[in-house]
Amino acid sequence: MSGTLRIHFTDTDFRLVQLAGTLDPVWEAILALHVSDIPASEDPLQLRAWRNRTLRNVTG
């Protein structure tokens, strides 16, 4: 996967955004799969420890 997704919000958009009150396990799994598919060289610094630990657990 490559490329960049840019989402531009207007002031009106921000007023209409609602945040979920709880976590969604399916969405969390989808995001985790996406992050694990990013090449290590492009991995965000904040996620490296999580990614390394998760991949070790999954492949180990």
Secondary structure, DSSP 8 states (H G I E B T S, - for coil): ----------HHHHHH----SS--HHHHHHHHHHHHHS-GGG--GGGHHHHHHHHHHHH-
